[in-house]
Amino acid sequence: MGRAAKFDRSAAIENCMNEFWLHGYEACSVKALSEKLGITRSSFYNAFGSRQALFLETLDLYATITPDQVLNKPEQHSSVLALINAFFADVCRFRADDPQARGCLVINSISELVAVDKTLGEDLSNMVHANITRFEHLLQLAVANGELAAPNIRETALALQSLLMGVSVLSKVLTSEAELLAIVNQTLSGLGLAK
């Protein structure tokens, strides 16, 4: 009798991330995910604890593949405004390069879960608030560096978050990088952030 193939937990998390990203949280039942992974439900619970815990792990993995990480290290760039512009250009490229036009896993999940799942909704809401805070920090840095006159930092950060969310949702139906980038450039120009 042959040995069972060793379970690759990392590959399983990536597979589940792609399932959540394509189909949404509610469509990915424990039964469906277990079947996709070729394991029993019991093995699923032994490996991941719960569907909710697995979903949170997939969000952690997702964070490592999105363009957002560049925003955490502004000191590695000579210009904060150039960093913001390059970030949004990367987002447009990342979204347009997805042949399945899935948009953003986090933003898709916000739309699906914030009002219906208290725990996951709170986690997702906290992610958005943290990103707004990150944009505020970058804008404050741009002002301190003399790159930007003191705008209303909070309102501008909210506008940047809204742009990010809008482009991510729109990319599900508008798959042209050039058109997504045109939206970004128009908005950044209107905010006085174009570089």
C-alpha positions as CSV (number, residue, x, y, z in Angstrom):
1,M,0.0,0.0,0.0
2,G,1.4,3.4,-1.0
3,R,2.1,6.2,1.5
4,A,-0.3,9.1,1.6
5,A,1.1,12.2,0.1
6,K,2.4,14.6,2.7
7,F,0.1,17.5,3.3
8,D,1.6,20.8,2.2
9,R,0.0,23.4,4.5
10,S,1.6,26.4,2.7
11,A,0.3,25.2,-0.6
12,A,-3.1,24.6,0.9
13,I,-3.3,28.1,2.3
14,E,-2.4,29.5,-1.1
15,N,-5.1,27.3,-2.8
16,C,-7.7,28.5,-0.2
17,M,-6.6,32.1,-0.7
18,N,-7.3,31.8,-4.4
19,E,-10.7,30.1,-3.7
20,F,-11.7,32.9,-1.3
21,W,-10.5,35.5,-3.7
22,L,-12.4,34.1,-6.6
23,H,-15.6,32.9,-5.0
24,G,-15.9,34.8,-1.7
25,Y,-15.9,33.6,1.9
26,E,-19.5,32.4,2.1
27,A,-19.2,30.3,-1.1
28,C,-16.2,28.5,0.3
29,S,-17.6,26.2,2.9
30,V,-15.5,23.8,4.9
31,K,-16.8,21.0,2.7
32,A,-15.9,22.8,-0.5
33,L,-12.5,23.7,0.7
34,S,-11.8,20.2,2.0
35,E,-12.8,18.7,-1.3
36,K,-10.6,21.2,-3.2
37,L,-7.6,20.3,-1.0
38,G,-8.4,16.6,-1.2
39,I,-8.7,16.2,2.6
40,T,-11.4,15.2,5.0
41,R,-13.3,17.8,7.0
42,S,-11.7,16.3,10.1
43,S,-8.2,16.9,8.6
44,F,-9.3,20.4,7.6
45,Y,-10.2,21.2,11.2
46,N,-7.0,19.6,12.5
47,A,-4.9,21.7,10.0
48,F,-6.6,25.0,10.3
49,G,-8.8,25.1,13.3
50,S,-11.7,26.7,11.6
51,R,-12.7,28.3,8.3
52,Q,-12.5,31.7,9.9
53,A,-8.9,31.0,11.2
54,L,-7.9,29.8,7.7
55,F,-9.4,32.9,6.1
56,L,-7.3,35.1,8.4
57,E,-4.2,33.2,7.4
58,T,-5.1,33.7,3.7
59,L,-5.3,37.4,4.3
60,D,-1.8,37.4,5.8
61,L,-0.6,35.6,2.7
62,Y,-2.4,37.9,0.4
63,A,-0.7,40.9,2.1
64,T,2.6,39.5,1.0
65,I,1.7,39.5,-2.7
66,T,0.0,42.9,-3.1
67,P,1.8,46.1,-4.0
68,D,0.9,47.6,-0.6
69,Q,4.1,46.6,1.1
70,V,6.1,49.3,-0.6
71,L,4.1,51.9,1.5
72,N,5.6,50.6,4.7
73,K,9.1,51.8,3.8
74,P,8.9,55.4,2.6
75,E,12.5,56.0,3.7
76,Q,13.7,53.8,0.9
77,H,12.4,56.4,-1.7
78,S,13.6,59.9,-2.4
79,S,10.1,61.3,-2.8
80,V,6.9,60.4,-0.9
81,L,4.8,61.7,-3.8
82,A,6.7,59.6,-6.3
83,L,6.2,56.6,-4.0
84,I,2.4,57.2,-3.8
85,N,2.2,57.6,-7.6
86,A,4.3,54.5,-8.2
87,F,2.2,52.5,-5.7
88,F,-1.0,53.3,-7.5
89,A,0.6,52.5,-10.9
90,D,1.6,49.1,-9.4
91,V,-1.9,48.5,-8.2
92,C,-3.3,49.2,-11.7
93,R,-0.7,46.8,-13.2
94,F,-1.4,44.1,-10.5
95,R,-5.2,44.3,-11.0
96,A,-5.0,44.4,-14.9
97,D,-2.6,41.5,-15.0
98,D,-5.0,39.2,-13.2
99,P,-6.7,37.1,-15.9
100,Q,-9.6,36.2,-13.6
101,A,-10.3,39.9,-12.8
102,R,-10.7,39.1,-9.1
103,G,-10.2,42.6,-7.8
104,C,-8.8,42.8,-4.3
105,L,-9.4,39.9,-1.8
106,V,-9.6,42.3,1.2
107,I,-12.0,44.8,-0.5
108,N,-14.1,42.0,-1.9
109,S,-14.3,40.6,1.6
110,I,-15.2,44.0,3.1
111,S,-18.2,44.2,0.8
112,E,-19.2,40.7,1.7
113,L,-18.5,40.4,5.4
114,V,-18.3,43.7,7.3
115,A,-22.0,43.9,8.0
116,V,-22.6,40.2,8.5
117,D,-19.7,38.6,10.4
118,K,-18.8,40.5,13.6
119,T,-15.3,39.0,14.0
120,L,-14.1,39.0,10.4
121,G,-15.9,42.3,9.7
122,E,-14.0,43.9,12.6
123,D,-10.7,42.6,11.4
124,L,-11.3,43.8,7.8
125,S,-12.5,47.2,9.1
126,N,-9.3,47.5,11.1
127,M,-7.3,46.8,8.0
128,V,-8.9,49.7,6.2
129,H,-8.4,52.1,9.2
130,A,-4.8,51.0,9.4
131,N,-4.3,51.8,5.7
132,I,-5.9,55.2,6.1
133,T,-3.5,55.8,9.0
134,R,-0.6,54.7,6.7
135,F,-1.7,57.2,4.1
136,E,-1.9,59.9,6.7
137,H,1.7,59.2,7.8
138,L,2.9,59.3,4.2
139,L,1.2,62.6,3.6
140,Q,2.6,64.1,6.9
141,L,6.0,62.9,5.7
142,A,5.5,64.6,2.3
143,V,4.6,67.9,4.1
144,A,7.6,67.6,6.4
145,N,9.9,67.0,3.4
146,G,8.5,70.1,1.7
147,E,7.0,68.0,-1.2
148,L,3.5,69.1,-0.4
149,A,1.8,72.1,1.1
150,A,-0.2,71.2,4.2
151,P,-3.4,69.8,2.9
152,N,-6.2,68.5,5.1
153,I,-4.2,65.3,5.8
154,R,-7.2,63.2,7.0
155,E,-9.4,64.1,4.0
156,T,-6.7,63.4,1.6
157,A,-5.9,60.1,3.2
158,L,-9.5,59.1,3.0
159,A,-9.6,60.1,-0.7
160,L,-6.5,57.9,-1.3
161,Q,-8.2,55.0,0.4
162,S,-11.3,55.6,-1.6
163,L,-9.2,55.7,-4.8
164,L,-7.6,52.4,-3.9
165,M,-10.9,50.7,-3.1
166,G,-12.5,52.1,-6.2
167,V,-9.8,51.0,-8.6
168,S,-9.8,47.5,-7.0
169,V,-13.6,47.1,-7.4
170,L,-13.6,48.7,-10.9
171,S,-10.8,46.3,-12.0
172,K,-13.3,43.5,-11.8
173,V,-15.0,44.9,-14.9
174,L,-12.5,47.4,-16.4
175,T,-9.4,45.3,-17.1
176,S,-7.3,47.8,-19.0
177,E,-4.2,49.0,-17.1
178,A,-4.2,52.2,-19.2
179,E,-7.8,53.1,-18.2
180,L,-7.2,52.2,-14.6
181,L,-4.1,54.3,-14.6
182,A,-6.0,57.2,-16.2
183,I,-8.4,57.2,-13.3
184,V,-5.6,57.2,-10.8
185,N,-3.7,60.0,-12.6
186,Q,-6.8,62.1,-12.8
187,T,-7.6,61.6,-9.1
188,L,-4.0,62.2,-7.9
189,S,-3.8,65.4,-10.1
190,G,-7.1,66.6,-8.5
191,L,-5.7,66.0,-5.1
192,G,-2.4,67.8,-5.9
193,L,-0.4,64.6,-5.5
194,A,0.6,63.8,-9.1
195,K,4.3,63.5,-9.7
